[in-house]
């Protein structure tokens, strides 16, 4: 029979606005709500982590700036902090989100500890750790090693599972556990948010949210928006998880200054999700695209590029409009269809919401992680260096 006692879980993730950190924070909060003790280890407190949550602890990693190092080192202090926390709090599991450098540091921490005090290491791949860094010969061997040495690996989509096998040639099993999302309560009303953003009566709000990395192809999105006629029909809101500065010039050049509103570092994303009528995403690659799921939970339909794991999240013409990557003409055409057709928006949005609650709810997905932890703990084999 499987051990059902609450677990002590260490989560290492990026604390900034980015899907992997957001997912890891949501997972930790939910695991704590289900009775487990959860320790976050990172260089800052994760942005979306609720400071009020019981059984959730945060352990900062201090980064030194020794003159000897031309570049500051994070991996070693992280591994030492992980080992310290694992030993002091008798962690059962270290769950590393994003391979670089988190899985590497977790493996190092596990190996530093006495064999009978070693937590198991579960590594979750989120996307660019495979699709970008996994192609880089300067990283790939280290990523492959950290994954082979993990006690279990998960990927957030079937696409990412296959890409990881293809690019890294891993022999080890990869478990697919999709992203999940259940919205928190919005703080402001839909009307207040739209008013604050300057959305006029009868106008539609097109929303994009991301960390604006080059892979998001904000240039393609802006070019598509510039192709849309009758600008009085809509307002575009960009929630920027990074500086929008590099794109400001393009906004002006395309004559979009009166159409595009940018908000950097918003506190409650649900305020904006509930206020949106259409989402737009133009990424060249996306292992899942948590933002599409976030909008789907508010029955907001999206136009997106048909790349990576996105068709696992939403289906073309059923719950979204999916278009080829890098094609601003196609993005504009799909946005135009949605802007002009309230019935289509309603149909796709409702289908996206149903799919989200059936396949990607917190209640459905988090137990998959719990089951994996327990399975690995019950069958653990001490993985040691050859
Ligand atoms: O999309 C980003 O640039 C952020 C990135 C991250 O690692 O934080 O997001 C990745 O993880 C998310 C959560 O699992 C996925 O929903 C995103 O699709 C994935 N991004 C990419 O694959 C580009």
Boltz pocket constraint, residues with backbone or C-beta under 6 A from the ligand:
constraints:
  - pocket:
      binder: B
      contacts: [[A, 17], [A, 18], [A, 19], [A, 20], [A, 21], [A, 23], [A, 98], [A, 125], [A, 126], [A, 127], [A, 128], [A, 156], [A, 179], [A, 211], [A, 213], [A, 215], [A, 285], [A, 286], [A, 287], [A, 288], [A, 289], [A, 290], [A, 291]]
      max_distance: 6.0
